[in-house]
Amino acid sequence: MTELEKLLQKWNDGVLRGAKIRLARELQVDDSTVSAWVAGRANPPADKIEKISKLFKTSEREVKAAFGIEDKEFSRSLRVTPLTDKNTISLPILADVPAGLPDFSDKDVETFWDIPRWVFPGADFVVKCNGDSLEPKLHLGDYCVIRKTTEPIHGRAMVVKTENGVCMKVIKKLKDGTIQLCSTNPKYKPFIPEELTIVGLIIGSWSRQDKENWLGLM
């Protein structure tokens, strides 16, 4: 199944059959027109791409990619924007989770990773996931991108320090203002820590394999 067929199937309540006809009705075009787009004999115009992206609840870039249409603006930006000191940031990747977070020393740094600033805006450092409480989204050993903050953010995964040490939990603010720490892994129950320091917000992640592949290209 092609990426376009997957999008059509997902949009059509999980059924591919009849999706093209339904799309034609939504766009107010002939069935043959949509069939030509799907077969790659023609490309939908810009206004239809925009409407399809809204119907599919995805980006225009993803819709263009599914139809095999080159995003010239995006391609051009990749070609002509060199990485410089002004548009990149060097993120320290910590070898482990230092007990002194949010502070750490040079000996805690495994390496540095230079990335465009727009990839992880506001990122301060990268640390390995030190448990399985955020599975299935984050796994032990995954690399988590952290933005320093002392403000607990309801519903977000954050790095926190409790009386038991540093951990990664989802923040839940109760009605009385109490902060409860929750896991996405069902084997862990929510709890209210006796001591709590917010270290930072998890704004992105990648697996160990991803990290090794990327660093191998540098």
C-alpha positions in Angstrom: 0.0 0.0 0.0 1.4 3.4 -1.0 1.6 6.4 1.4 -1.2 8.0 -0.4 -3.4 5.0 -0.1 -2.6 4.9 3.6 -3.7 8.5 4.0 -6.9 7.8 2.1 -7.7 4.7 4.1 -7.1 6.5 7.4 -9.3 9.4 6.4 -12.0 7.1 5.1 -12.6 5.5 8.5 -10.0 2.7 7.9 -11.5 1.6 4.5 -9.7 2.2 1.2 -12.7 1.2 -0.9 -14.7 4.3 -1.9 -12.1 6.7 -0.5 -11.4 8.2 -4.0 -15.0 8.8 -4.7 -15.6 10.4 -1.3 -12.5 12.7 -1.9 -13.9 13.7 -5.3 -17.2 14.7 -3.7 -15.4 16.7 -1.0 -13.3 18.5 -3.5 -16.1 18.9 -6.0 -14.2 17.4 -8.8 -14.8 14.4 -11.1 -14.0 10.9 -9.9 -11.7 10.6 -12.9 -9.7 13.6 -11.8 -9.0 12.1 -8.4 -8.1 8.8 -10.1 -5.6 10.6 -12.3 -4.0 12.2 -9.2 -3.8 8.9 -7.4 -2.3 7.1 -10.4 0.3 9.8 -10.8 -1.0 10.9 -14.3 -1.6 14.4 -13.0 -1.0 16.5 -9.9 -3.7 18.3 -7.8 -3.4 22.1 -7.9 -2.2 24.1 -4.9 -5.7 25.0 -3.7 -6.7 21.3 -3.7 -3.5 20.3 -1.9 -4.5 22.8 0.8 -8.0 21.4 1.1 -6.8 17.8 1.1 -4.4 18.6 3.9 -7.3 20.0 6.0 -9.5 17.0 5.2 -6.7 14.6 6.1 -5.6 16.7 9.1 -2.0 16.7 8.1 0.5 19.0 6.6 0.6 20.2 3.0 4.2 18.9 2.8 3.0 15.3 3.7 0.2 15.5 1.2 2.6 16.6 -1.6 5.0 13.8 -0.6 2.2 11.3 -0.8 1.3 12.5 -4.3 4.9 12.5 -5.3 5.1 16.3 -5.7 8.4 17.9 -4.9 8.1 20.7 -2.3 10.3 23.1 -4.1 10.3 25.7 -1.4 11.5 23.1 1.2 14.0 21.6 -1.2 15.4 25.0 -2.0 15.8 25.8 1.7 17.7 22.6 2.2 20.0 23.4 -0.7 20.8 27.0 0.0 20.9 27.3 3.8 24.4 26.3 5.1 24.9 25.4 8.7 26.8 28.2 10.5 27.5 29.2 14.1 24.5 31.5 13.9 21.9 29.0 12.9 23.2 25.9 14.8 23.5 25.0 18.4 25.9 22.6 20.0 24.0 20.4 22.4 25.9 18.5 25.2 24.9 14.8 25.3 25.3 13.6 28.8 26.8 10.1 29.4 24.3 9.5 32.2 21.8 11.3 34.4 23.9 13.4 36.8 22.5 13.5 40.4 23.2 17.3 40.3 20.8 18.1 37.5 20.0 20.7 36.2 23.7 21.4 36.8 26.4 19.2 35.3 30.1 19.3 34.6 32.4 18.6 31.7 33.0 15.1 33.0 29.3 14.3 32.6 29.4 15.2 28.8 29.7 12.2 26.5 29.9 14.3 23.3 28.3 17.3 21.6 25.8 17.3 18.7 25.6 20.3 16.4 22.0 20.8 15.0 20.0 23.5 13.3 18.4 25.7 16.0 14.9 25.1 14.5 15.0 21.4 15.1 14.6 21.7 18.9 14.0 25.4 19.7 15.2 26.3 23.2 17.0 23.0 23.8 19.7 23.0 26.5 21.1 19.5 26.7 20.4 15.8 25.9 20.2 13.1 28.5 19.5 9.3 28.4 16.2 8.0 29.5 16.9 6.4 32.9 13.9 4.2 33.3 10.8 2.6 31.7 8.1 4.7 33.2 7.4 6.6 30.0 7.1 3.5 27.8 5.9 2.9 25.1 6.9 6.3 23.9 10.3 6.5 25.6 12.5 3.5 26.3 15.5 3.0 28.6 18.6 4.4 26.9 16.7 6.7 24.5 18.1 10.2 24.2 15.9 12.9 25.4 16.2 16.6 24.5 15.7 18.8 27.5 14.7 22.5 27.7 15.5 23.8 31.2 12.6 25.1 33.2 11.5 25.2 36.8 7.8 25.4 36.0 5.8 22.2 36.2 3.7 21.9 33.0 0.5 19.9 33.3 0.3 16.9 31.0 3.9 17.1 29.7 6.7 14.6 30.2 9.5 16.3 32.3 12.7 15.5 34.0 12.2 15.9 37.8 14.2 15.4 41.0 12.4 13.8 44.0 13.6 12.5 47.3 14.4 9.2 45.4 16.6 10.9 42.7 16.2 12.1 39.2 13.4 10.6 37.0 11.2 11.3 34.0 7.5 11.6 34.7 4.3 13.1 33.3 3.2 16.1 35.4 -0.4 16.2 36.7 -1.6 19.3 38.6 -4.4 18.4 41.0 -7.2 20.9 41.8 -5.6 21.8 45.1 -2.3 22.7 43.4 -0.5 19.5 44.4 1.8 18.0 41.7 1.3 14.4 41.0 3.9 12.4 39.0 2.5 9.9 36.5 3.8 7.2 34.2 2.6 6.1 30.8 3.7 2.6 31.7 0.7 1.0 33.4 2.9 -0.9 35.9 3.7 2.3 37.7 1.1 4.1 39.9 0.9 7.9 40.1 2.4 9.4 43.3 2.9 12.7 45.1 6.6 13.2 46.0 7.6 14.6 49.3 10.3 16.7 47.6 10.2 17.9 44.0 12.4 20.0 41.8 11.6 20.5 38.2 14.7 20.1 36.0 13.3 20.5 32.5 10.8 19.7 29.8 11.3 16.8 27.3 10.9 18.5 23.9 12.2 15.6 21.7 13.9 12.3 21.7 15.6 9.7 19.5 16.7 6.1 20.0 20.3 4.9 20.6 20.4 3.5 17.1 19.3 6.8 15.6 22.0 8.6 17.6 24.7 6.2 16.4 23.6 6.5 12.8 23.5 10.4 12.9 26.9 10.7 14.6 28.4 8.3 12.1 27.5 10.7 9.3 29.2 13.7 10.9 
